[in-house]
Amino acid sequence: MLLWVFATTGGRQIFVKEVLGGACDSQAEHFLRGDVDVDLDAIGHEAMIVNGKVRMYFGPFPALLRIPLNFIYPAGHGKWSRISGFCAGVMALFAFAGLVRTALCSSPLSSRARNWLGNACVIGFALGSPLLLLLGNLSIYNEAIIWGLALSLAAIFFAFRSRKADGSALTRALLGFSVCAGGALLSRVTFGAPFVLIAPLLALRLSRENRITNLTALLFPLGAALAFHVWQSYARFGSVTGATYDFYINPVHREFAQQHGIFNLVRVPYSFADYFSLIPPSFHLHAPFLRVDRHDLSNSAPFSLSFSETFLSIPWCSGWLALATVMGVVCLVRRGRTDYFQRWIAVALFAQFVCMLSYFALAQRYAADLYPFLIFCLVVFLSTGGIALARLRHLLIALIAISIVINTLATAFWLASDPNLPAKTRTFWGVIAGKRPVSLN
């Protein structure tokens, strides 16, 4: 219910045309015609012009989702972003809750302590993570990201389920993993790529019993999604990866990407320092209590823009998760705490983590790409933390409470100031942040 309130501005704005929200509907219409084009008036300033034809670089999953939705309710054309984002948010929350529950079942904590810590983590994920920002602004920039995050967490959940399942339960778990991994790949490549590395590990662990059935369940949906991605990327840009800005109409990003690359490991320390900065936001004793904004980067920072849109770093947004990540990494490297299965998944998700740190721009929404690895480390700590978990659980709960307050106020202030949002939506978030109401004239 709370996610519904955040996604639909108190439940009163359901069918709203967000910024470039019609681009996914336009892409869906062109898919049905058998091409990968998009209407220029729908994609606007984010267009890519390839041989005179208009294309977009966003993942196709939200567009594929629009096909049945527009068939069922044509009046919703161009206005599905908030319902789509809400569904993704619910999936992310349930997948996260499933991961935490599975992990805590292996912990030495009492049943009461597990319930307190597990419920606190779920609330912390809802309000002390980028999920709140993604639900509050479901423009085309955030919709694909929230689906990528949700499907990524669901794929990790099914991967864990497959470890202890057998028979038909194993087949269902492998099918769930493959479908979610394929959806994550089609939402945003950086979310789906790690599961292309994890799938062979799951295949190697299969026994001879029902091997063909299980391999089909594991490889067919993910393989179909990978084939669709390769076909679409080549049809769009003549590249099997789709990682190109050569046709982007924005000359700043286009020229920078051509000269310095979209991904470059040189940027990793700069990005890490930005996303994990310990510099606190601006606190005030009167409303609005927290003020956040973009901040300038140094002249030597190798990014396409001279500023960062990371308005709240991860230690302040999700301090509880930062602590759990450190402890989870300790568990991963200590002998006897984890096995090769957990370490291989950690390596695959860490590759995504590093890949995002090497990206040529910095923004709060991009931090969501870092969270699958952070959340996996939390799961490892909850399941194998032992005495350390018992001693740190109260600190973890306290950090969750602090993160919720800081992230909610900071995100609300940011959304209340975002000109890309409708005035009524900004007013809604302004009330949460304690800002002066936005004029609706």
Backbone torsions as a table, in degrees:
resi	resn	phi	psi	omega
1	MET	NA	-38.9	-180.0
2	LEU	-66.9	-39.6	177.4
3	LEU	-63.7	-36.8	177.6
4	TRP	-63.8	-40.8	178.5
5	VAL	-62.1	-44.9	-178.8
6	PHE	-67.9	-40.9	-175.5
7	ALA	-73.1	-29.9	-174.0
8	THR	-116.4	22.9	176.9
9	THR	53.3	61.0	178.5
10	GLY	78.9	13.9	179.4
11	GLY	84.4	6.0	-174.8
12	ARG	-103.1	-13.5	-179.0
13	GLN	-124.5	94.8	-176.0
14	ILE	-100.7	-58.1	178.3
15	PHE	-94.9	93.9	-177.6
16	VAL	-128.3	135.3	177.7
17	LYS	-85.4	102.9	179.8
18	GLU	-76.4	174.8	178.3
19	VAL	-58.9	120.9	-179.0
20	LEU	58.1	21.8	-179.0
21	GLY	-63.4	-25.2	179.6
22	GLY	-78.1	-8.1	-178.6
23	ALA	-64.7	-39.0	179.8
24	CYS	-66.5	-38.3	177.5
25	ASP	-66.0	-40.1	177.8
26	SER	-64.4	-41.8	177.6
27	GLN	-62.2	-39.9	178.8
28	ALA	-61.9	-41.9	178.9
29	GLU	-63.0	-39.6	-179.8
30	HIS	-72.2	-32.0	174.3
31	PHE	-59.4	-42.6	-180.0
32	LEU	-66.5	-24.0	176.2
33	ARG	-85.2	-8.8	178.0
34	GLY	91.7	19.0	176.8
35	ASP	-133.6	174.0	-175.4
36	VAL	-112.9	18.9	-179.9
37	ASP	-76.1	174.4	174.7
38	VAL	-148.7	147.8	-179.2
39	ASP	-69.6	137.5	-176.7
40	LEU	-62.6	-39.5	-178.8
41	ASP	-69.5	-17.8	178.6
42	ALA	-84.7	-39.6	-176.7
43	ILE	-93.1	-23.7	172.5
44	GLY	54.9	-124.6	-172.4
45	HIS	-75.7	-0.4	176.8
46	GLU	-104.6	16.1	-175.5
47	ALA	-72.7	153.6	168.5
48	MET	-120.7	127.5	-177.1
49	ILE	-103.2	113.0	-178.5
50	VAL	-118.3	109.7	-179.2
51	ASN	52.6	42.0	177.9
52	GLY	82.2	-2.9	-180.0
53	LYS	-106.4	145.7	-175.3
54	VAL	-90.8	128.9	178.2
55	ARG	-131.4	166.1	173.5
56	MET	-132.0	154.5	-174.2
57	TYR	-96.3	-5.3	-178.0
58	PHE	-70.1	151.8	-179.5
59	GLY	-61.5	150.3	-173.6
60	PRO	-82.9	-8.3	-173.4
61	PHE	-58.5	-47.9	177.5
62	PRO	-59.8	-32.6	177.8
63	ALA	-69.0	-42.3	177.6
64	LEU	-62.4	-35.1	178.6
65	LEU	-66.1	-30.0	-178.6
66	ARG	-69.7	-25.3	-174.5
67	ILE	-58.9	-55.0	177.7
68	PRO	-69.7	-32.7	-178.6
69	LEU	-64.1	-45.2	179.2
70	ASN	-70.2	-26.9	175.8
71	PHE	-69.7	-40.4	-179.0
72	ILE	-74.1	-40.9	-175.2
73	TYR	-138.8	84.9	-176.7
74	PRO	-59.5	-27.2	-178.1
75	ALA	-67.1	-15.3	179.2
76	GLY	-85.6	4.6	-177.2
77	HIS	-53.5	124.9	178.9
78	GLY	81.1	1.3	-174.2
79	LYS	-129.5	26.7	-176.2
80	TRP	-92.7	-1.4	-170.0
81	SER	-58.9	-41.7	-174.2
82	ARG	-74.4	-37.5	175.5
83	ILE	-67.4	-42.1	178.1
84	SER	-60.1	-47.8	-179.6
85	GLY	-64.8	-38.0	177.9
86	PHE	-62.1	-44.7	178.5
87	CYS	-60.5	-40.9	177.8
88	ALA	-65.3	-40.8	179.3
89	GLY	-62.7	-41.1	177.9
90	VAL	-63.9	-43.4	178.3
91	MET	-61.2	-43.2	179.2
92	ALA	-61.7	-42.5	-178.2
93	LEU	-66.0	-43.8	-179.4
94	PHE	-68.6	-38.9	178.3
95	ALA	-64.4	-43.0	178.4
96	PHE	-63.1	-44.0	179.3
97	ALA	-61.2	-39.5	177.7
98	GLY	-64.5	-39.7	178.1
99	LEU	-64.6	-44.6	-179.4
100	VAL	-64.7	-42.7	179.6
101	ARG	-62.5	-44.9	179.0
102	THR	-60.9	-41.6	-178.7
103	ALA	-67.9	-43.2	-176.0
104	LEU	-69.8	-22.4	176.9
105	CYS	-62.9	-23.1	-180.0
106	SER	-96.9	0.5	-176.9
107	SER	-86.5	158.4	-179.9
108	PRO	-83.9	3.9	-177.0
109	LEU	-69.8	156.6	175.0
110	SER	-69.0	164.8	-180.0
111	SER	-60.1	-40.5	179.7
112	ARG	-64.7	-43.9	-179.9
113	ALA	-65.8	-39.0	178.2
114	ARG	-63.2	-40.7	179.4
115	ASN	-63.7	-45.4	-180.0
116	TRP	-61.7	-49.1	-177.1
117	LEU	-68.0	-42.1	-179.7
118	GLY	-63.2	-45.8	179.0
119	ASN	-65.3	-37.7	178.5
120	ALA	-63.5	-41.3	179.7
121	CYS	-64.2	-40.9	179.9
122	VAL	-64.0	-44.5	177.6
123	ILE	-65.2	-38.1	177.7
124	GLY	-63.0	-38.4	177.9
125	PHE	-66.1	-38.3	-178.6
126	ALA	-69.5	-38.9	-172.1
127	LEU	-116.5	-13.5	-178.9
128	GLY	-117.8	45.6	179.9
129	SER	-157.1	174.8	178.5
130	PRO	-66.8	-6.7	179.2
131	LEU	-55.9	-37.5	-179.4
132	LEU	-64.1	-44.3	178.3
133	LEU	-63.9	-44.5	-177.4
134	LEU	-64.4	-37.0	178.4
135	LEU	-73.8	-31.4	-177.8
136	GLY	-75.7	-25.0	179.7
137	ASN	-135.1	94.6	-175.1
138	LEU	-99.5	46.5	172.7
139	SER	-69.7	176.3	-179.0
140	ILE	-59.9	-26.1	-179.0
141	TYR	-68.2	-34.9	-172.7
142	ASN	-99.8	-24.1	-174.8
143	GLU	-62.7	-47.8	179.9
144	ALA	-64.7	-33.4	-179.6
145	ILE	-67.9	-43.0	-178.4
146	ILE	-67.9	-34.0	174.8
147	TRP	-68.6	-39.8	177.4
148	GLY	-61.4	-43.2	178.6
149	LEU	-64.8	-46.2	-177.8
150	ALA	-61.9	-48.9	-178.1
151	LEU	-68.9	-30.5	176.4
152	SER	-65.0	-46.8	178.9
153	LEU	-64.8	-37.8	178.1
154	ALA	-64.7	-39.2	178.6
155	ALA	-64.2	-41.2	177.2
156	ILE	-62.5	-41.4	178.9
157	PHE	-59.2	-47.3	-179.1
158	PHE	-68.8	-30.7	176.0
159	ALA	-62.7	-41.5	177.0
160	PHE	-67.9	-37.7	179.3
161	ARG	-62.5	-34.2	-176.6
162	SER	-69.2	-18.4	-176.9
163	ARG	-65.9	-38.7	-173.5
164	LYS	-110.7	3.7	-178.0
165	ALA	-92.1	158.1	173.4
166	ASP	-148.6	168.1	179.6
167	GLY	64.4	-140.3	-178.4
168	SER	-67.0	-28.9	178.1
169	ALA	-64.5	-37.6	177.4
170	LEU	-65.9	-43.0	179.4
171	THR	-61.0	-42.4	179.8
172	ARG	-66.0	-38.9	179.2
173	ALA	-65.4	-43.2	178.8
174	LEU	-65.5	-38.9	177.6
175	LEU	-65.6	-41.8	177.2
176	GLY	-61.7	-42.5	177.3
177	PHE	-60.5	-47.2	-174.9
178	SER	-66.0	-42.6	-179.9
179	VAL	-64.6	-45.5	-178.8
180	CYS	-68.4	-40.6	177.5
181	ALA	-62.8	-41.5	177.5
182	GLY	-64.9	-40.2	176.6
183	GLY	-63.6	-40.0	177.6
184	ALA	-63.2	-40.0	179.0
185	LEU	-62.9	-39.6	-178.7
186	LEU	-81.3	-14.3	175.6
187	SER	-82.1	-49.7	-179.3
188	ARG	-159.4	120.3	-170.7
189	VAL	-56.5	-37.7	-177.3
190	THR	-63.7	-28.1	176.4
191	PHE	-77.5	-34.9	-175.1
192	GLY	-87.2	-26.3	-175.8
193	ALA	-56.7	-41.3	-179.8
194	PRO	-58.3	-29.1	-176.5
195	PHE	-78.8	-18.4	170.7
196	VAL	-66.6	-29.9	176.8
197	LEU	-82.4	-29.3	-177.4
198	ILE	-79.9	-32.4	-177.0
199	ALA	-55.6	-45.1	178.0
200	PRO	-59.7	-33.6	177.8
201	LEU	-63.1	-44.0	178.4
202	LEU	-65.3	-35.2	179.5
203	ALA	-66.5	-39.7	-178.4
204	LEU	-68.2	-23.1	-178.0
205	ARG	-86.1	-3.6	-176.8
206	LEU	-74.6	138.7	175.9
207	SER	-82.9	174.9	-178.0
208	ARG	-70.9	-24.1	-179.6
209	GLU	-67.1	123.8	-179.9
210	ASN	54.9	32.6	-174.8
211	ARG	-62.5	-43.2	-178.2
212	ILE	-64.7	-44.6	179.4
213	THR	-61.8	-45.5	-178.5
214	ASN	-68.2	-38.7	177.4
215	LEU	-64.6	-38.4	177.9
216	THR	-63.9	-44.7	179.1
217	ALA	-62.8	-36.2	-177.4
218	LEU	-77.1	-42.3	-168.5
219	LEU	-98.9	-26.3	-173.1
220	PHE	-68.2	-53.6	-179.3
221	PRO	-61.9	-44.1	179.9
222	LEU	-66.1	-40.6	178.1
223	GLY	-64.7	-38.8	177.6
224	ALA	-64.6	-41.5	178.2
225	ALA	-64.7	-41.0	178.8
226	LEU	-64.8	-41.4	178.6
227	ALA	-64.7	-40.1	178.6
228	PHE	-64.6	-40.9	178.7
229	HIS	-61.9	-45.6	-179.5
230	VAL	-63.7	-44.9	179.6
231	TRP	-61.7	-46.8	-177.5
232	GLN	-65.6	-41.4	179.2
233	SER	-60.9	-43.3	180.0
234	TYR	-68.5	-39.0	179.2
235	ALA	-67.4	-33.7	-179.6
236	ARG	-75.5	-53.6	-167.7
237	PHE	-126.2	1.6	-178.5
238	GLY	73.9	21.6	-179.4
239	SER	-133.0	137.9	-177.2
240	VAL	-73.9	-20.2	179.6
241	THR	-94.1	-29.4	-177.4
242	GLY	79.4	1.8	-177.7
243	ALA	-85.8	82.3	178.8
244	THR	-152.3	144.0	173.7
245	TYR	-119.2	19.2	-176.8
246	ASP	-64.2	-22.6	-175.4
247	PHE	-109.8	8.3	-175.7
248	TYR	-71.8	137.2	-177.7
249	ILE	-77.9	-14.0	176.0
250	ASN	-80.9	110.5	-173.3
251	PRO	-69.3	-27.5	-177.9
252	VAL	-64.4	-54.1	-179.6
253	HIS	-68.7	-37.9	-177.8
254	ARG	-62.1	-50.3	-177.6
255	GLU	-68.4	-37.3	178.9
256	PHE	-65.8	-44.2	179.8
257	ALA	-63.3	-37.0	179.0
258	GLN	-66.5	-35.7	-177.2
259	GLN	-85.2	-37.2	-171.4
260	HIS	-119.2	-5.3	179.0
261	GLY	86.0	151.8	178.0
262	ILE	-73.5	-41.5	178.1
263	PHE	-118.6	134.4	-179.3
264	ASN	-152.7	123.4	-176.6
265	LEU	-64.3	-17.1	177.4
266	VAL	-61.1	-27.2	-176.2
267	ARG	-80.1	-12.9	-172.3
268	VAL	-55.5	-51.7	-179.8
269	PRO	-63.0	-35.3	178.3
270	TYR	-66.2	-45.2	-179.7
271	SER	-65.9	-41.5	179.1
272	PHE	-60.5	-42.8	179.2
273	ALA	-63.6	-30.3	-179.6
274	ASP	-80.0	-48.5	-177.1
275	TYR	-73.1	-23.3	-178.3
276	PHE	-118.0	28.5	179.3
277	SER	-64.4	142.5	177.4
278	LEU	-94.7	1.1	178.3
279	ILE	-68.0	123.6	-175.5
280	PRO	-75.4	157.8	172.9
281	PRO	-70.6	175.3	-178.0
282	SER	-82.1	108.4	-179.4
283	PHE	-92.0	145.0	178.6
284	HIS	-139.7	150.7	-179.1
285	LEU	-83.9	-8.3	179.8
286	HIS	-126.4	160.4	-177.9
287	ALA	-66.8	141.2	-9.0
288	PRO	-73.2	137.2	-170.9
289	PHE	-74.1	-23.9	178.8
290	LEU	-130.2	133.5	177.0
291	ARG	-125.4	128.9	-179.0
292	VAL	-132.0	158.0	-179.1
293	ASP	-164.2	175.7	171.9
294	ARG	-63.7	159.1	175.7
295	HIS	-136.8	149.4	-177.6
296	ASP	-72.1	148.6	175.2
297	LEU	-102.8	160.0	178.0
298	SER	-68.6	156.6	-178.4
299	ASN	-63.0	-23.7	-178.6
300	SER	-87.4	-7.5	-178.4
301	ALA	-67.2	126.7	-172.6
302	PRO	-86.0	61.3	-179.4
303	PHE	-123.5	159.9	-174.5
304	SER	-70.1	-28.4	179.3
305	LEU	-113.5	156.7	-177.4
306	SER	-85.7	4.3	-179.2
307	PHE	-137.8	164.1	177.8
308	SER	-115.0	139.9	175.6
309	GLU	-97.4	19.0	174.1
310	THR	-82.2	92.1	-173.8
311	PHE	-81.4	-16.4	178.8
312	LEU	-147.3	117.6	-176.6
313	SER	-71.8	162.7	-176.0
314	ILE	-61.8	-39.7	177.0
315	PRO	-59.6	-25.9	177.8
316	TRP	-94.7	-35.6	178.9
317	CYS	-73.0	-42.3	-175.3
318	SER	-140.6	58.5	-178.9
319	GLY	-58.6	-34.6	178.5
320	TRP	-63.8	-37.2	179.9
321	LEU	-75.3	-32.1	177.1
322	ALA	-64.0	-43.5	177.7
323	LEU	-63.4	-45.6	-179.7
324	ALA	-63.4	-33.2	178.7
325	THR	-65.0	-44.8	178.7
326	VAL	-59.3	-46.5	-179.2
327	MET	-67.7	-36.2	178.2
328	GLY	-65.4	-39.9	177.0
329	VAL	-63.0	-39.6	177.0
330	VAL	-60.1	-42.9	178.8
331	CYS	-64.8	-36.2	-179.0
332	LEU	-68.0	-35.6	-175.8
333	VAL	-89.3	-17.1	179.0
334	ARG	-79.1	134.5	-176.7
335	ARG	-67.5	134.7	175.6
336	GLY	90.1	-11.9	-179.3
337	ARG	-83.3	-38.2	-177.3
338	THR	-132.0	166.2	-179.9
339	ASP	-111.9	-178.5	-176.1
340	TYR	-64.3	-30.4	-179.9
341	PHE	-62.3	-50.2	179.6
342	GLN	-65.7	-38.9	-178.3
343	ARG	-69.4	-35.8	179.0
344	TRP	-67.5	-42.2	176.9
345	ILE	-62.4	-41.0	178.7
346	ALA	-60.9	-42.0	179.7
347	VAL	-63.9	-43.0	-179.4
348	ALA	-63.6	-44.1	179.7
349	LEU	-71.8	-30.1	176.7
350	PHE	-68.5	-31.4	175.6
351	ALA	-62.0	-40.9	174.8
352	GLN	-63.3	-41.0	178.9
353	PHE	-57.4	-49.4	-179.5
354	VAL	-68.1	-39.3	179.9
355	CYS	-58.7	-42.9	-179.2
356	MET	-69.9	-32.7	177.4
357	LEU	-69.2	-18.8	-179.7
358	SER	-94.5	3.4	-178.0
359	TYR	-69.2	157.2	-170.8
360	PHE	-87.4	7.3	177.0
361	ALA	-143.6	157.1	-178.8
362	LEU	-120.7	129.8	178.8
363	ALA	-158.1	154.9	-178.7
364	GLN	-60.2	-39.2	-178.4
365	ARG	-66.7	-29.0	179.2
366	TYR	-69.9	-20.8	178.5
367	ALA	-62.4	-22.9	178.7
368	ALA	-59.0	-29.0	178.3
369	ASP	-67.0	-19.4	179.6
370	LEU	-83.7	-18.3	-169.8
371	TYR	-74.4	-31.5	175.5
372	PRO	-55.7	-42.1	177.4
373	PHE	-67.4	-43.3	179.6
374	LEU	-61.4	-43.5	-178.5
375	ILE	-68.7	-36.5	177.1
376	PHE	-63.3	-40.6	177.2
377	CYS	-63.7	-36.5	174.5
378	LEU	-60.6	-45.4	-179.8
379	VAL	-61.6	-41.4	178.3
380	VAL	-62.9	-43.7	-180.0
381	PHE	-64.9	-41.7	-179.5
382	LEU	-65.2	-32.1	-176.5
383	SER	-89.9	-28.6	-174.6
384	THR	-124.3	7.2	-175.6
385	GLY	-67.3	-28.2	176.9
386	GLY	60.0	-129.2	-176.8
387	ILE	-63.3	-38.3	179.7
388	ALA	-59.6	-39.4	178.3
389	LEU	-65.4	-42.7	179.7
390	ALA	-61.8	-37.6	-178.3
391	ARG	-78.0	-30.1	-174.1
392	LEU	-99.1	-1.1	-174.0
393	ARG	-63.4	-36.4	179.6
394	HIS	-69.3	-39.1	176.0
395	LEU	-63.7	-39.3	179.8
396	LEU	-62.6	-43.9	179.4
397	ILE	-65.6	-39.6	178.2
398	ALA	-64.0	-41.8	177.7
399	LEU	-65.5	-33.6	176.1
400	ILE	-61.4	-45.8	180.0
401	ALA	-61.5	-43.2	-179.9
402	ILE	-65.7	-43.6	-179.5
403	SER	-62.9	-38.0	-180.0
404	ILE	-61.9	-45.8	-178.8
405	VAL	-63.9	-49.4	-176.3
406	ILE	-66.3	-47.8	-176.8
407	ASN	-66.7	-38.3	-179.7
408	THR	-65.0	-46.9	-179.3
409	LEU	-67.7	-42.3	-179.3
410	ALA	-66.4	-44.6	179.6
411	THR	-65.8	-40.8	178.5
412	ALA	-62.0	-41.3	178.7
413	PHE	-64.1	-42.2	-179.8
414	TRP	-63.5	-46.4	-178.4
415	LEU	-68.3	-33.3	178.1
416	ALA	-67.6	-18.9	-179.2
417	SER	-105.1	-0.9	-174.0
418	ASP	-80.2	112.8	-178.1
419	PRO	-68.9	-13.2	179.1
420	ASN	-77.3	-11.0	-179.1
421	LEU	-95.1	150.4	175.0
422	PRO	-60.1	152.9	-175.8
423	ALA	-59.4	-39.6	180.0
424	LYS	-65.3	-35.4	178.0
425	THR	-68.0	-41.5	177.6
426	ARG	-63.6	-37.8	178.2
427	THR	-63.3	-42.8	178.7
428	PHE	-56.9	-48.5	-179.4
429	TRP	-73.1	-28.5	176.0
430	GLY	-63.9	-35.1	176.6
431	VAL	-64.0	-42.3	178.5
432	ILE	-64.9	-39.2	-177.8
433	ALA	-79.9	-14.9	-176.6
434	GLY	83.1	19.0	179.4
435	LYS	-82.8	162.1	173.9
436	ARG	-65.5	135.1	-177.6
437	PRO	-56.5	143.6	178.9
438	VAL	-78.2	135.7	177.9
439	SER	-65.7	136.5	-178.8
440	LEU	-93.7	3.7	-179.2
441	ASN	-76.8	NA	NA
